[in-house]
Amino acid sequence: MTVLDMRFVPDPILRRQARKIGKVLPRLNKFIDDMIETMHAEMGVGLAANQVGSLQKVAVIQLPDWEEPLILINPEITRQEGEREVEEGCLSIPGYRGMVKRSVSVRARAIGLDGKIIRIKADGLLAQALEHETGHLKGQLYIDHLVTPDSLYKITHTAEDDSEAEDEAEATEANPPDNTGSSLEDKAK
């Protein structure tokens, strides 16, 4: 597998609409494998084909707790419900994050590598990732959905952040988490 070159704003391909794939051919497997490798190398949750320079209508998503990625050929959102504000970033806009409006839940349809239709009902991070990646394939970026223009901010990384991370790691070693089954996400709420 190969790590593909990422495309970054203002690359015009990020604003172009991807073309539907008429037939799932075997050569698409290598490209998708390379997309997955690239997503992992960039530590992303999802990746759309135009982010690596292709206008094929393909996206991959892999949430942090998933063992296998979701491969989506010709994905489209078929239904959206509710609205929420969430923080979002993008591999094609490194160093920035922003508050965006996304649906509470979505339904999507795509084709898998086997050529069969996949139907997805999603909420939470998966719904957000589906909207984000299908947006890319329409030539949209998350910055098009900002709550307000000033809700985009630059991520700053300092030596103090590194020190705090080391302190947290040492504290975790000294005080291992309880085994109550609650996740870090639950504890953060």
HULINPE-V707258 format. One record per residue. N is the residue number from 1. RES is the residue in three letters. SS is DSSP state (@ for helix, = for strand, . for the rest). D_FIRST is the distance of its C-alpha to the first C-alpha in Angstrom with 1 decimal. Layout:
n:N res:RES ss:SS d_first:D_FIRST
n:N res:RES ss:SS d_first:D_FIRST
This chain:
n:1 res:MET ss:. d_first:0.0
n:2 res:THR ss:. d_first:3.8
n:3 res:VAL ss:. d_first:6.9
n:4 res:LEU ss:. d_first:9.3
n:5 res:ASP ss:. d_first:13.0
n:6 res:MET ss:. d_first:15.3
n:7 res:ARG ss:. d_first:18.6
n:8 res:PHE ss:. d_first:21.7
n:9 res:VAL ss:. d_first:25.3
n:10 res:PRO ss:. d_first:27.1
n:11 res:ASP ss:. d_first:24.5
n:12 res:PRO ss:@ d_first:26.2
n:13 res:ILE ss:@ d_first:23.1
n:14 res:LEU ss:@ d_first:23.4
n:15 res:ARG ss:@ d_first:26.8
n:16 res:ARG ss:. d_first:26.1
n:17 res:GLN ss:. d_first:26.0
n:18 res:ALA ss:. d_first:23.0
n:19 res:ARG ss:= d_first:23.9
n:20 res:LYS ss:. d_first:24.0
n:21 res:ILE ss:. d_first:21.8
n:22 res:GLY ss:. d_first:24.4
n:23 res:LYS ss:. d_first:22.6
n:24 res:VAL ss:. d_first:19.3
n:25 res:LEU ss:. d_first:17.8
n:26 res:PRO ss:. d_first:15.1
n:27 res:ARG ss:@ d_first:13.0
n:28 res:LEU ss:@ d_first:12.9
n:29 res:ASN ss:@ d_first:10.6
n:30 res:LYS ss:@ d_first:7.5
n:31 res:PHE ss:@ d_first:8.8
n:32 res:ILE ss:@ d_first:9.6
n:33 res:ASP ss:@ d_first:6.4
n:34 res:ASP ss:@ d_first:5.4
n:35 res:MET ss:@ d_first:9.0
n:36 res:ILE ss:@ d_first:9.0
n:37 res:GLU ss:@ d_first:6.6
n:38 res:THR ss:@ d_first:9.1
n:39 res:MET ss:@ d_first:12.0
n:40 res:HIS ss:@ d_first:11.6
n:41 res:ALA ss:@ d_first:11.4
n:42 res:GLU ss:. d_first:14.4
n:43 res:MET ss:. d_first:16.1
n:44 res:GLY ss:. d_first:16.9
n:45 res:VAL ss:. d_first:18.3
n:46 res:GLY ss:= d_first:17.3
n:47 res:LEU ss:= d_first:15.7
n:48 res:ALA ss:= d_first:17.1
n:49 res:ALA ss:@ d_first:15.7
n:50 res:ASN ss:@ d_first:18.3
n:51 res:GLN ss:@ d_first:17.2
n:52 res:VAL ss:@ d_first:14.3
n:53 res:GLY ss:. d_first:16.7
n:54 res:SER ss:. d_first:16.7
n:55 res:LEU ss:. d_first:19.9
n:56 res:GLN ss:= d_first:18.6
n:57 res:LYS ss:. d_first:20.2
n:58 res:VAL ss:= d_first:17.2
n:59 res:ALA ss:= d_first:16.7
n:60 res:VAL ss:= d_first:15.1
n:61 res:ILE ss:= d_first:17.2
n:62 res:GLN ss:. d_first:17.1
n:63 res:LEU ss:. d_first:20.4
n:64 res:PRO ss:. d_first:20.7
n:65 res:ASP ss:. d_first:22.3
n:66 res:TRP ss:. d_first:20.0
n:67 res:GLU ss:. d_first:17.8
n:68 res:GLU ss:. d_first:15.8
n:69 res:PRO ss:. d_first:15.1
n:70 res:LEU ss:= d_first:17.3
n:71 res:ILE ss:= d_first:16.0
n:72 res:LEU ss:= d_first:18.7
n:73 res:ILE ss:= d_first:19.3
n:74 res:ASN ss:= d_first:22.6
n:75 res:PRO ss:= d_first:23.5
n:76 res:GLU ss:= d_first:27.0
n:77 res:ILE ss:= d_first:29.4
n:78 res:THR ss:= d_first:32.4
n:79 res:ARG ss:= d_first:34.6
n:80 res:GLN ss:= d_first:35.0
n:81 res:GLU ss:= d_first:37.6
n:82 res:GLY ss:. d_first:39.1
n:83 res:GLU ss:. d_first:38.2
n:84 res:ARG ss:= d_first:37.1
n:85 res:GLU ss:= d_first:36.3
n:86 res:VAL ss:= d_first:33.1
n:87 res:GLU ss:= d_first:31.3
n:88 res:GLU ss:= d_first:28.0
n:89 res:GLY ss:= d_first:25.6
n:90 res:CYS ss:. d_first:22.6
n:91 res:LEU ss:. d_first:19.5
n:92 res:SER ss:. d_first:20.9
n:93 res:ILE ss:. d_first:24.2
n:94 res:PRO ss:. d_first:23.5
n:95 res:GLY ss:. d_first:26.5
n:96 res:TYR ss:= d_first:28.5
n:97 res:ARG ss:= d_first:29.4
n:98 res:GLY ss:= d_first:32.1
n:99 res:MET ss:= d_first:34.1
n:100 res:VAL ss:= d_first:33.5
n:101 res:LYS ss:= d_first:35.1
n:102 res:ARG ss:= d_first:33.0
n:103 res:SER ss:. d_first:34.2
n:104 res:VAL ss:. d_first:35.1
n:105 res:SER ss:= d_first:33.5
n:106 res:VAL ss:= d_first:31.8
n:107 res:ARG ss:= d_first:31.1
n:108 res:ALA ss:= d_first:28.2
n:109 res:ARG ss:= d_first:27.1
n:110 res:ALA ss:= d_first:23.8
n:111 res:ILE ss:= d_first:22.3
n:112 res:GLY ss:. d_first:19.6
n:113 res:LEU ss:. d_first:17.1
n:114 res:ASP ss:. d_first:20.0
n:115 res:GLY ss:. d_first:22.1
n:116 res:LYS ss:. d_first:24.5
n:117 res:ILE ss:= d_first:26.0
n:118 res:ILE ss:= d_first:25.1
n:119 res:ARG ss:= d_first:28.0
n:120 res:ILE ss:= d_first:27.6
n:121 res:LYS ss:= d_first:30.5
n:122 res:ALA ss:= d_first:29.5
n:123 res:ASP ss:= d_first:31.2
n:124 res:GLY ss:@ d_first:30.4
n:125 res:LEU ss:@ d_first:26.9
n:126 res:LEU ss:@ d_first:25.3
n:127 res:ALA ss:@ d_first:28.0
n:128 res:GLN ss:@ d_first:27.4
n:129 res:ALA ss:@ d_first:23.6
n:130 res:LEU ss:@ d_first:24.3
n:131 res:GLU ss:@ d_first:26.9
n:132 res:HIS ss:@ d_first:24.7
n:133 res:GLU ss:@ d_first:21.7
n:134 res:THR ss:@ d_first:24.0
n:135 res:GLY ss:@ d_first:26.0
n:136 res:HIS ss:@ d_first:23.2
n:137 res:LEU ss:@ d_first:22.9
n:138 res:LYS ss:. d_first:26.7
n:139 res:GLY ss:. d_first:26.4
n:140 res:GLN ss:. d_first:27.8
n:141 res:LEU ss:. d_first:27.0
n:142 res:TYR ss:@ d_first:28.3
n:143 res:ILE ss:@ d_first:30.9
n:144 res:ASP ss:@ d_first:32.5
n:145 res:HIS ss:@ d_first:33.5
n:146 res:LEU ss:= d_first:34.9
n:147 res:VAL ss:. d_first:38.0
n:148 res:THR ss:. d_first:39.8
n:149 res:PRO ss:@ d_first:38.7
n:150 res:ASP ss:@ d_first:39.4
n:151 res:SER ss:@ d_first:37.2
n:152 res:LEU ss:= d_first:34.2
n:153 res:TYR ss:= d_first:34.0
n:154 res:LYS ss:= d_first:32.2
n:155 res:ILE ss:. d_first:30.6
n:156 res:THR ss:. d_first:32.2
n:157 res:HIS ss:. d_first:31.0
n:158 res:THR ss:. d_first:33.6
n:159 res:ALA ss:@ d_first:34.2
n:160 res:GLU ss:@ d_first:36.4
n:161 res:ASP ss:@ d_first:33.4
n:162 res:ASP ss:@ d_first:31.8
n:163 res:SER ss:@ d_first:35.2
n:164 res:GLU ss:@ d_first:35.6
n:165 res:ALA ss:@ d_first:32.2
n:166 res:GLU ss:@ d_first:33.2
n:167 res:ASP ss:@ d_first:36.6
n:168 res:GLU ss:@ d_first:35.1
n:169 res:ALA ss:@ d_first:32.9
n:170 res:GLU ss:@ d_first:36.0
n:171 res:ALA ss:@ d_first:38.0
n:172 res:THR ss:@ d_first:35.6
n:173 res:GLU ss:@ d_first:35.8
n:174 res:ALA ss:@ d_first:39.6
n:175 res:ASN ss:. d_first:39.9
n:176 res:PRO ss:. d_first:37.2
n:177 res:PRO ss:. d_first:36.8
n:178 res:ASP ss:. d_first:39.1
n:179 res:ASN ss:. d_first:37.8
n:180 res:THR ss:. d_first:39.4
n:181 res:GLY ss:. d_first:36.2
n:182 res:SER ss:. d_first:36.3
n:183 res:SER ss:. d_first:33.1
n:184 res:LEU ss:@ d_first:32.9
n:185 res:GLU ss:@ d_first:32.8
n:186 res:ASP ss:@ d_first:36.1
n:187 res:LYS ss:@ d_first:37.6
n:188 res:ALA ss:@ d_first:36.8
n:189 res:LYS ss:. d_first:38.8
